[in-house]
């Protein structure tokens, strides 16, 4: 059984972490999250401790919104994130969701979610309209070589070289993040006993 070495000691109370990988494989670098999910899932479900779930949501925003109705401690989104940096640059972002627009969620409910694109903020707002509780949310993002403009890019299958080169680094970043989150939960559990 292949287990993450930094998590072999974690026992008892577990953090409920959803690693939600999103993106569209037909839009080039927008498929970053999907490729990260593929690499994470290749290792098997026992790699992370109980309570950590990796899901390739692709562009299925409604499915992600309903998944957020389950009790979770942390949501880790994995996606391509254009911020103007060098292509392949990785970011760990803690988005400010305090002003999450519930109206945006209600609008999303009325028009459904775009079948070719997923706006994570709209999905989170929609999840709140369904009754999802606010949870700690982190974003592991990668700077695309060709950003998606207005939600759409030219059809292109496959990642650019800089984004492809960032996949393994992103997997390592997520491993470290999960180890840190689970270790902090383990320390709290040990202090309580």
N, C-alpha and C positions, 0 to 999 in steps of 0.2 A: 504494500500500500504506500503510495507516494504522498507524503505529508509535508507541508511547508515547514522547514526546520525551525523558524522562529515561533511557530504556533504549536509545536509538539507538546509543550508544557501546559497549554491552556486547558483547564478543566472546569467543571462546575457551571456557574452562570455564564451564559453566552450572550454576546451582543447579537441582535438581529439586524444583519446588514444585507441590504439589497444592492448588488452591483449591476446597474441597469445600463447595458451597452446599447447605444442607439446610432442610427445612421442609415444611409441609402447606398447600397453597393453599386448602384448604377450611376452614381454621381461622383465618381473618382474618390477624392480624399474624404468625402462625406461618409465613406464606408469605414473610416478609422475605428469607430466603436464596435462595429460588427466583427472586424478582424481581431480586435483585442478579445472580444468574447470567444471567438473560435479558439484562440490560443489558451485562454483561461480554462475553457471547457474541455480541451484536449487532455488536461492533466487529471481529470476525474473529479467527482464530487467530494471525495474524502480529502482533497488537498487542503481545503480550508476547514476550520472547526464547524461544528454544528451551529446553525443559525446564520451562516454566511451563504448567500445564494447568488449565483451569477446567472443572468438571463440576457440573451440576445433578443432585444425588442425590435431591432431594425427600425422600421417606420410605424410600428403598431402602437401609436400613442394611446389609444383607448385601452388597450391591454395593459399598458404601463399604469394608466390612471387607476384602473381597477386593482392592480397589484398593490398599489399604495394604500388600499383600504385595509390590508393586512397589517397587524401590529409590527412595526419596525422601529429600530433605534436610529439607524443611519441609512441614508440613501446616497450611493456613490454613482453619479452619472458619468458615462464615458462617451465622449463625442468629439468631433472636429469643432474647433473654436477659433474663428478668425479674429485675431486681436492686433494684427499689423506686425507681428514678429517674424522671425526667420522661419520658413517652412520646416516643420518637424519639431519645433520647440514645444516642450510639454509644459502644461500649467496645472497647478492644483489650486482651484478656486473655491472659496466658500461664498456662494452667491447670497446677497441680501434679499431674503424672501419676505421681509416684514411688510412690504408694500405690495405683496402679490395681489393682483387685481382680480377680485372675484367676478367682476363683470366680464373679464376676458374669459374666465372659465365658463360662465353662462353662455357667452357668445359661441365658444367652442362647442358646447353641448348642442346648440341650435344648428350650427352649420356642419357639425361632425369635424373630424380632424382630416387635414389634407392627406390624401392617400399616398402622396409622393414625398412628403416632408413632415418632420416632427419638430415642433417648437416646444422645447422642454418647459418653458414658463407657462405656455398655454396648457400643457398637460398637467402641470402641478396645480394650476388654478382650477382646471376641470376636476381634478381629483378632490380638491377641497369642496367643490360644489356637491360632490358625491358623499362627502362626509369624512374624507381622509384627514387625519390629524397632522399638524405641522411636525416635521421631524428634521433633525440635523441633516443638511444636504451639502455634499461636496461634489465638485466637478473635476474629473481628470480630463483635460482637454489637450488637443494637439493642433498646432497651427497648420492649416492646409496650405499646399503650394498654390492651388487654384481655389479661392474662396467661392462659396455658393452665393450668388447675387440674388437678392429678393426671393430667397428660398429655392432657387433653381440654378443648376449648372448644366453645362453641356453633358450629354450622356457620355460616360466614360467608365468602363469597368476596370478596376485595378487602382491601386494607390500609387501616388508619385513616389519617387525614390526617397526623398527626405521623410515622408510620412511612414513609408514602409520601414525605414531604418529606425523610426521611433517606437515601433510596436513593442519590441522586447523591453525597451526602457520603460514604456508605459506599464507593461505587465509587472516589472520589478517595482515600479512606483506603487501600483495597487497592492502588491504583496506587502510592501513596507507599511502602507496605510492600514491594511487589515490587521497586520501584526500590532501596530500601535494602538488601534481601536480596541482590539481584543485584549491586549496587555493592560490597558487602562481599566478595562472592565474587570479583568482578573484581579488587579490590585485593589479595586473597590470591594470585590467579593471577599478577598483575604482580610481586609480591614474590618469588614462587618462580622467576621467570625472570631 
